[in-house]
Amino acid sequence: MATSVIAQPTTREKLLRARKAAAELAQFSTEQKNALLLAIANAIEANAASILQANEKDLELSGLEGA
């Protein structure tokens, strides 16, 4: 059975990506920002059940459930 390893970005890489995204988002109009926020909200609502299920699994694996 083959296993694959997905390299997780480092904290520094995440920071650099966030900095770049912030600069790009700063160029958006208010209407574009509002549309983006609405799309994000819709995606969260549409995927709420799987998001909550994944969060519950993360809590179980962390050993912090009920803490």
C-alpha positions in Angstrom: 0.0 0.0 0.0 1.4 3.3 -1.0 1.3 6.3 1.3 1.7 9.9 0.4 3.0 12.7 2.5 1.7 16.2 1.9 4.2 18.8 3.1 2.5 21.4 5.3 3.5 25.0 4.8 5.7 26.5 7.5 4.5 29.4 9.6 6.7 31.7 7.6 5.3 30.5 4.3 1.8 31.1 5.7 2.8 34.6 6.8 4.2 35.4 3.3 1.1 34.1 1.6 -1.1 36.1 3.9 0.9 39.3 3.3 0.7 38.8 -0.4 -3.1 38.2 -0.3 -3.6 41.2 1.9 -1.9 43.4 -0.6 -4.0 42.0 -3.4 -7.3 42.4 -1.4 -6.4 46.0 -0.6 -6.9 46.7 -4.3 -10.4 45.3 -4.4 -13.4 47.7 -4.5 -15.9 47.6 -1.6 -18.3 45.7 -3.9 -15.7 43.1 -4.7 -14.8 42.7 -1.0 -18.5 42.3 -0.1 -19.0 39.7 -2.9 -16.0 37.8 -1.6 -17.2 37.8 2.0 -20.7 36.7 0.8 -19.1 33.8 -1.2 -17.1 32.8 1.9 -20.1 32.9 4.1 -22.2 30.8 1.6 -19.4 28.2 1.4 -19.2 28.0 5.2 -23.0 27.5 5.5 -23.0 25.0 2.7 -20.3 23.0 4.3 -21.2 23.5 8.0 -21.9 19.8 8.7 -18.5 18.6 7.4 -16.6 21.5 9.0 -18.2 20.7 12.4 -17.4 17.0 11.9 -13.8 17.7 11.1 -13.5 20.0 14.1 -15.0 17.3 16.4 -12.4 14.8 15.0 -9.6 17.3 15.6 -10.7 17.8 19.2 -10.8 14.1 19.8 -7.3 13.6 18.4 -6.0 16.5 20.4 -7.0 15.1 23.7 -8.4 18.5 24.7 -12.1 17.6 24.4 -14.0 18.9 27.4 -11.1 20.9 28.7 
